[in-house]
Amino acid sequence: MKIIVLLLAFAFASAFAFKKAADDVRNIAAQQELKQLEKYPNLLPVVDVVATRT
């Protein structure tokens, strides 16, 4: 019985570690993408509002 409990605890611990590692990889990928985008200038078009106010 103790072995089964230990195996379940090991399975939960490894699943938690795998999930945390996947979240860390996702966060690192997002940070790297933001660093790459910082090199580019603002590519949004400049819009001038020419309508009259009423």
C-alpha positions as CSV (number, residue, x, y, z in Angstrom):
1,M,0.0,0.0,0.0
2,K,2.8,2.4,0.8
3,I,4.4,1.7,-2.6
4,I,1.2,2.7,-4.4
5,V,1.0,5.9,-2.4
6,L,4.6,6.7,-3.2
7,L,4.1,6.0,-6.9
8,L,1.0,8.2,-6.9
9,A,3.0,11.0,-5.2
10,F,5.8,10.6,-7.6
11,A,3.4,10.7,-10.6
12,F,1.8,13.9,-9.3
13,A,5.2,15.5,-8.6
14,S,6.5,14.7,-12.0
15,A,3.3,16.0,-13.7
16,F,3.5,19.2,-11.7
17,A,7.2,19.6,-12.7
18,F,6.3,19.0,-16.4
19,K,3.5,21.5,-16.3
20,K,5.8,24.1,-14.6
21,A,8.5,23.5,-17.2
22,A,6.0,24.0,-20.0
23,D,4.7,27.2,-18.5
24,D,8.3,28.5,-18.1
25,V,9.1,27.7,-21.8
26,R,5.9,29.5,-22.9
27,N,6.9,32.6,-20.8
28,I,10.5,32.6,-22.1
29,A,9.2,32.3,-25.7
30,A,6.9,35.3,-25.2
31,Q,9.8,37.3,-23.7
32,Q,12.1,36.5,-26.6
33,E,9.4,37.5,-29.1
34,L,8.9,40.9,-27.3
35,K,12.7,41.5,-27.3
36,Q,12.7,40.9,-31.1
37,L,9.8,43.2,-31.7
38,E,11.5,46.0,-29.7
39,K,14.1,46.3,-32.5
40,Y,11.5,47.4,-35.0
41,P,10.1,50.9,-35.2
42,N,6.4,51.6,-34.7
43,L,4.8,50.4,-38.0
44,L,1.3,51.7,-37.2
45,P,0.1,54.2,-39.7
46,V,-0.4,57.8,-38.6
47,V,-4.0,58.8,-38.9
48,D,-5.1,62.4,-39.0
49,V,-8.7,63.2,-38.1
50,V,-10.0,65.7,-40.5
51,A,-13.7,65.7,-39.6
52,T,-15.2,68.8,-38.2
53,R,-16.6,68.8,-34.6
54,T,-20.3,69.4,-34.3
